Amino acid sequence: AFAFDDGHPLLAPVASLAPNPWGFYDMLGNAWEWCSDIYSPNAYQVIEGGVADPRGPIGLVGALRTSRGCSWDSAPQFLRASNRNGGAPGYSFSGIGFRVVRAL
C-alpha cells in the first residue's frame, strides 16, 4: 500500500488537482492513458525512422495497444510518461482512461 493524500481512494475527478507547469491536468498517476499506438516492449530501443515517440509496427490487426503513464494503483517508481504497458483493445480497468484532444 502507498500513502496518498488527494482525498480520493481511487480515481480523482478530472482537474481536481493542480495542473503541471505546462497547464495540463491529470498527466501522471490518476489513470493510464490509452493510446492508439501498437504496443512493442522495445519501442524506445528500436526507434522507427528516427522518431522519438514510435507508434509501433503498423498494420497489426488485433495487436496490443499502448497505455502510458500509470494509474492510482501503480508503484511510485513507475510514475513517468515514458512508462508503457500493453493491453488488448477490448481490455478495461478503472485505472485506464483516454485524453480527448481538439485543435482550437
N, CA and C of each residue as an Amber inpcrd file, in Angstrom:
protein
   312
   0.8370000  -1.1890000   0.0000000   0.0000000   0.0000000   0.0000000
   0.8760000   1.2440000   0.0000000   0.3780000   2.2870000  -0.6290000
   1.0990000   3.5520000  -0.7000000   0.2380000   4.6350000  -0.0670000
   0.8680000   5.5140000   0.6460000   0.1360000   6.6220000   1.2630000
  -0.3000000   7.6030000   0.1830000  -1.4960000   8.1260000   0.2970000
  -1.9780000   9.1450000  -0.6190000  -2.7220000  10.1810000   0.1930000
  -2.7730000  11.3840000  -0.3320000  -3.4670000  12.4290000   0.4140000
  -4.2690000  13.3420000  -0.5020000  -4.7220000  12.8090000  -1.6430000
  -5.5060000  13.6490000  -2.5540000  -6.9950000  13.6290000  -2.2210000
  -7.3960000  12.8260000  -1.2190000  -8.7890000  12.7890000  -0.8040000
  -9.6590000  11.8490000  -1.6170000  -9.0650000  11.0870000  -2.5370000
  -9.8190000  10.1800000  -3.4050000  -9.2000000   8.7870000  -3.3090000
  -9.9770000   7.7730000  -2.9190000  -9.4070000   6.4320000  -2.7640000
  -9.0140000   5.7680000  -4.0850000  -9.6460000   6.1270000  -5.1810000
  -9.3170000   5.5670000  -6.4950000  -9.0320000   6.7260000  -7.4480000
  -9.7770000   6.8380000  -8.5460000  -9.5760000   7.9400000  -9.4930000
 -10.0230000   9.2620000  -8.9020000  -9.2550000  10.2940000  -9.1530000
  -9.6540000  11.6480000  -8.7520000 -10.4610000  12.2630000  -9.8990000
 -11.4720000  13.0570000  -9.6160000 -12.2180000  13.7240000 -10.6890000
 -11.2850000  14.5790000 -11.5520000 -11.6070000  14.6850000 -12.8250000
 -10.7860000  15.4390000 -13.7760000 -10.5580000  16.8650000 -13.2630000
  -9.3020000  17.2990000 -13.3280000  -8.8720000  18.6580000 -12.9620000
  -9.1150000  18.9860000 -11.4860000  -9.2060000  17.9790000 -10.6310000
  -9.3850000  18.2630000  -9.2020000  -8.0660000  18.5800000  -8.5020000
  -6.9470000  18.2970000  -9.1470000  -5.6280000  18.6140000  -8.6110000
  -4.9840000  19.6840000  -9.4900000  -3.9230000  20.2710000  -9.0280000
  -3.2590000  21.3470000  -9.7760000  -2.6700000  20.8330000 -11.0960000
  -2.6280000  21.6910000 -12.1300000  -2.0190000  21.2890000 -13.4060000
  -0.4950000  21.2590000 -13.2930000   0.1470000  20.6290000 -14.2740000
   1.6110000  20.6370000 -14.3110000   2.0910000  22.0080000 -14.8110000
   3.3960000  22.2430000 -14.9050000   3.8920000  23.5600000 -15.3220000
   3.4290000  24.0200000 -16.7100000   2.9690000  23.0970000 -17.5640000
   2.5170000  23.4470000 -18.9150000   1.0000000  23.6060000 -18.9800000
   0.3330000  23.4740000 -17.8390000  -1.1150000  23.6640000 -17.7920000
  -1.9410000  22.4170000 -18.0620000  -1.3020000  21.2480000 -18.1300000
  -2.0260000  20.0090000 -18.3720000  -2.4280000  19.3670000 -17.0500000
  -3.6450000  18.8790000 -17.0080000  -4.1600000  18.2180000 -15.8160000
  -4.0400000  16.7020000 -15.9310000  -3.8720000  16.0410000 -14.8040000
  -4.0020000  14.5860000 -14.6980000  -3.0930000  13.8020000 -15.6430000
  -1.8570000  14.2490000 -15.8000000  -0.9520000  13.5790000 -16.7280000
  -0.3710000  12.2840000 -16.1640000  -0.1180000  12.2210000 -14.8950000
   0.5090000  11.0290000 -14.3130000  -0.1530000  10.6350000 -13.0080000
  -0.3410000   9.3460000 -12.8190000  -0.7580000   8.8290000 -11.5330000
  -2.2470000   8.7200000 -11.2780000  -3.0850000   9.2520000 -12.1300000
  -4.5210000   9.1230000 -11.9230000  -5.0470000   7.9370000 -12.7370000
  -4.8060000   7.9420000 -14.0260000  -5.2340000   6.8470000 -14.8950000
  -4.1980000   6.6400000 -15.9990000  -3.9900000   5.3790000 -16.3700000
  -3.1810000   5.0880000 -17.5440000  -3.8520000   5.7600000 -18.7340000
  -3.0840000   6.2980000 -19.6490000  -3.6500000   6.9350000 -20.8380000
  -3.6220000   5.9540000 -21.9960000  -4.8020000   5.5400000 -22.4450000
  -4.9490000   4.5890000 -23.5490000  -4.5890000   5.3050000 -24.8430000
  -3.6800000   4.7230000 -25.6110000  -3.1970000   5.3410000 -26.8530000
  -3.5360000   4.4610000 -28.0500000  -3.5030000   5.0200000 -29.2390000
  -3.7440000   4.2380000 -30.4470000  -2.4940000   3.5040000 -30.9050000
  -1.3500000   3.7640000 -30.2810000  -0.0940000   3.1180000 -30.6550000
  -0.1670000   1.6080000 -30.4670000   0.4590000   0.8690000 -31.4000000
   0.6220000  -0.5680000 -31.2400000   1.7110000  -0.7750000 -30.1900000
   1.4650000  -1.6710000 -29.2360000   2.4400000  -1.8800000 -28.1710000
   3.6230000  -2.7180000 -28.6540000   4.8000000  -2.2790000 -28.2930000
   6.0280000  -3.0290000 -28.5350000   6.8920000  -2.8560000 -27.2890000
   7.3230000  -3.9560000 -26.6540000   8.1060000  -3.8290000 -25.4270000
   9.4460000  -3.1280000 -25.6290000   9.9470000  -3.0880000 -26.8460000
  11.2310000  -2.4240000 -27.1140000  11.0550000  -1.1950000 -27.9970000
   9.9330000  -0.5020000 -27.8460000   9.6210000   0.6450000 -28.7060000
  10.6850000   1.7300000 -28.6660000  11.3160000   1.9520000 -27.5170000
  12.3140000   3.0040000 -27.4150000  13.7210000   2.5050000 -27.7400000
  13.8960000   1.1990000 -27.8320000  15.2030000   0.6610000 -28.1990000
  15.3830000   0.6460000 -29.7080000  14.3180000   0.3900000 -30.4360000
  14.3570000   0.3740000 -31.8920000  13.5320000   1.5630000 -32.3730000
  14.1780000   2.6910000 -32.4970000  13.4840000   3.9040000 -32.9110000
  13.2060000   3.8280000 -34.4090000  11.9270000   3.8980000 -34.7590000
  11.4890000   3.7540000 -36.1420000  11.7120000   5.0250000 -36.9320000
  12.6250000   5.0040000 -37.8860000  12.8530000   6.1540000 -38.7510000
  13.2980000   7.3980000 -38.0130000  13.9190000   7.2420000 -36.8550000
  14.3860000   8.3930000 -36.1030000  13.3090000   9.0840000 -35.2910000
  12.1080000   8.5310000 -35.2200000  11.0040000   9.1320000 -34.4790000
  11.2030000   8.8690000 -32.9860000  11.1460000   9.9100000 -32.1780000
  11.3810000   9.7700000 -30.7390000  10.1820000   9.1760000 -30.0020000
   9.0000000   9.1970000 -30.6060000   7.8000000   8.6420000 -29.9850000
   7.1900000   7.6320000 -30.9570000   7.7570000   6.4270000 -31.0340000
   7.3190000   5.4560000 -32.0440000   5.8870000   4.9970000 -31.8290000
   5.1600000   4.8110000 -32.9290000   3.7690000   4.3500000 -32.8750000
   3.6690000   2.8340000 -32.9160000   4.7900000   2.1380000 -33.0390000
   4.7830000   0.6820000 -33.0830000   4.6090000   0.1670000 -34.4920000
   4.6740000  -1.1530000 -34.6700000   4.5180000  -1.7380000 -36.0060000
   3.1530000  -1.4010000 -36.5820000   3.1120000  -0.9140000 -37.7890000
   1.8560000  -0.5110000 -38.4370000   1.1900000  -1.7270000 -39.0870000
  -0.1260000  -1.7840000 -39.0410000  -0.8850000  -2.7980000 -39.7500000
  -1.1250000  -4.1010000 -39.0040000  -0.8570000  -4.1630000 -37.7180000
  -1.1020000  -5.3890000 -36.9630000  -2.5240000  -5.3690000 -36.4140000
  -3.4120000  -6.1150000 -37.0390000  -4.8030000  -6.1800000 -36.6010000
  -4.8910000  -7.0000000 -35.3280000  -5.6030000  -6.5120000 -34.3400000
  -5.7800000  -7.2190000 -33.0800000  -4.5870000  -7.1460000 -32.1550000
  -3.5750000  -6.3720000 -32.5230000  -2.3740000  -6.2650000 -31.7030000
  -2.6690000  -5.5070000 -30.4120000  -1.7970000  -5.6840000 -29.4340000
  -1.9220000  -4.9520000 -28.1750000  -1.7670000  -3.4620000 -28.4210000
  -2.4800000  -2.6590000 -27.6640000  -2.3720000  -1.2100000 -27.7450000
  -1.5990000  -0.7120000 -26.5260000  -1.0460000   0.4760000 -26.6410000
  -0.2080000   1.0420000 -25.5970000  -1.0190000   1.8670000 -24.6080000
  -0.7090000   1.6880000 -23.3400000  -1.1820000   2.5810000 -22.2790000
   0.0660000   3.2360000 -21.7120000  -0.0320000   4.5310000 -21.4150000
   1.1300000   5.2730000 -20.9230000   0.8450000   5.9110000 -19.5790000
   1.9070000   6.1380000 -18.8250000   1.8250000   6.9120000 -17.5860000
   1.8410000   6.0830000 -16.3350000   0.7230000   5.7980000 -15.7860000
   0.4670000   4.9940000 -14.5870000  -0.9120000   5.3800000 -14.0720000
  -1.3820000   4.6150000 -13.1000000  -2.6870000   4.9410000 -12.5230000
  -2.5940000   5.0180000 -11.0100000  -3.7390000   5.1980000 -10.3800000
  -3.8140000   5.3500000  -8.9420000  -3.2700000   4.1360000  -8.1960000
  -3.2000000   2.9570000  -8.8270000  -2.7180000   1.7600000  -8.1270000
  -1.2800000   1.3820000  -8.4870000  -0.5690000   2.2520000  -9.1930000
   0.7990000   1.9580000  -9.6330000   1.8270000   2.3430000  -8.5660000
   2.9130000   1.6190000  -8.5510000   4.0060000   1.9300000  -7.6350000
   4.6990000   3.2270000  -8.0730000   5.1250000   4.0640000  -7.1420000
   5.7220000   5.3640000  -7.4740000   6.9170000   5.2960000  -8.4300000
   7.7220000   4.2410000  -8.3890000   8.8910000   4.1830000  -9.2580000
   8.5320000   4.0700000 -10.7380000   7.2830000   3.7460000 -11.0630000
   6.8540000   3.6480000 -12.4560000   6.1330000   4.9020000 -12.9430000
   6.0310000   5.8970000 -12.1040000   5.2730000   7.1080000 -12.4020000
   6.0640000   8.0390000 -13.3070000   5.9300000   7.8230000 -14.6250000
   6.5910000   8.6670000 -15.6260000   5.8720000   8.5010000 -16.9580000
   5.8880000   9.5240000 -17.7930000   5.1740000   9.4940000 -19.0750000
   5.7280000   8.4440000 -20.0220000   7.0060000   8.1180000 -19.9160000
   7.5910000   7.1360000 -20.8230000   7.2570000   5.7010000 -20.4260000
   6.6160000   5.4970000 -19.2790000   6.2210000   4.1580000 -18.8680000
   5.1120000   3.6700000 -19.7950000   5.3320000   2.5350000 -20.4470000
   4.3770000   1.9930000 -21.4000000   3.9820000   0.5830000 -20.9930000
   2.7430000   0.2380000 -21.2820000   2.2130000  -1.0790000 -20.9850000
   1.3220000  -1.4880000 -22.1490000   1.1700000  -2.7760000 -22.3980000
   0.3230000  -3.2330000 -23.4970000  -0.9280000  -3.9060000 -22.9990000
  -2.0090000  -3.7400000 -23.7220000  -3.2700000  -4.3740000 -23.3760000
  -4.0910000  -4.6440000 -24.6160000  -4.9280000  -5.6590000 -24.5590000
  -5.8070000  -5.9850000 -25.6760000  -6.7770000  -4.8330000 -25.9130000
  -7.1710000  -4.5960000 -27.1700000  -8.0780000  -3.4690000 -27.4620000
  -9.3750000  -3.4760000 -26.6630000  -9.8770000  -4.6330000 -26.2450000
 -11.1300000  -4.6870000 -25.5040000 -10.9740000  -4.7130000 -23.9970000
  -9.7420000  -4.6020000 -23.4920000  -9.4900000  -4.6670000 -22.0500000
  -9.9970000  -3.4080000 -21.3540000 -10.5500000  -3.5600000 -20.1600000
 -10.9760000  -2.3900000 -19.3910000 -10.5590000  -2.5460000 -17.9340000
 -10.3900000  -1.4190000 -17.2690000  -9.9600000  -1.3590000 -15.8780000
 -10.2360000   0.0490000 -15.3830000 -10.5540000   0.2100000 -14.1100000
 -10.8950000   1.5300000 -13.5750000  -9.7300000   2.5060000 -13.5960000
  -8.5270000   2.0360000 -13.8390000  -7.3620000   2.9210000 -13.8900000
  -6.8990000   3.2340000 -15.2990000  -7.7380000   2.9950000 -16.3210000
  -7.3850000   3.3160000 -17.7100000  -8.3680000   4.3530000 -18.2280000
  -7.8330000   5.3710000 -18.8630000  -8.6670000   6.4090000 -19.4620000
  -8.0690000   6.8290000 -20.7880000  -8.5950000   7.8760000 -21.3510000
  -8.0480000   8.4300000 -22.5840000  -8.2120000   9.9280000 -22.5570000
  -7.4800000  10.6010000 -23.3960000  -7.4780000  12.0570000 -23.4360000
  -8.0610000  12.5030000 -24.7750000  -9.0460000  13.3460000 -24.7180000
  -9.6330000  13.9080000 -25.9280000  -8.9010000  15.1930000 -26.2640000
  -8.4700000  15.3090000 -27.4930000  -7.7210000  16.4940000 -27.9190000
  -8.4340000  17.1130000 -29.1100000  -8.4990000  18.4030000 -29.1190000
  -9.0590000  19.0980000 -30.2790000  -8.2550000  20.3460000 -30.5480000
  -8.1720000  20.7030000 -31.8010000  -7.4670000  21.9220000 -32.1900000
  -8.3890000  23.1170000 -31.9710000  -7.8220000  24.1920000 -31.4450000
  -8.6150000  25.4120000 -31.2440000  -8.4510000  26.3530000 -32.4120000
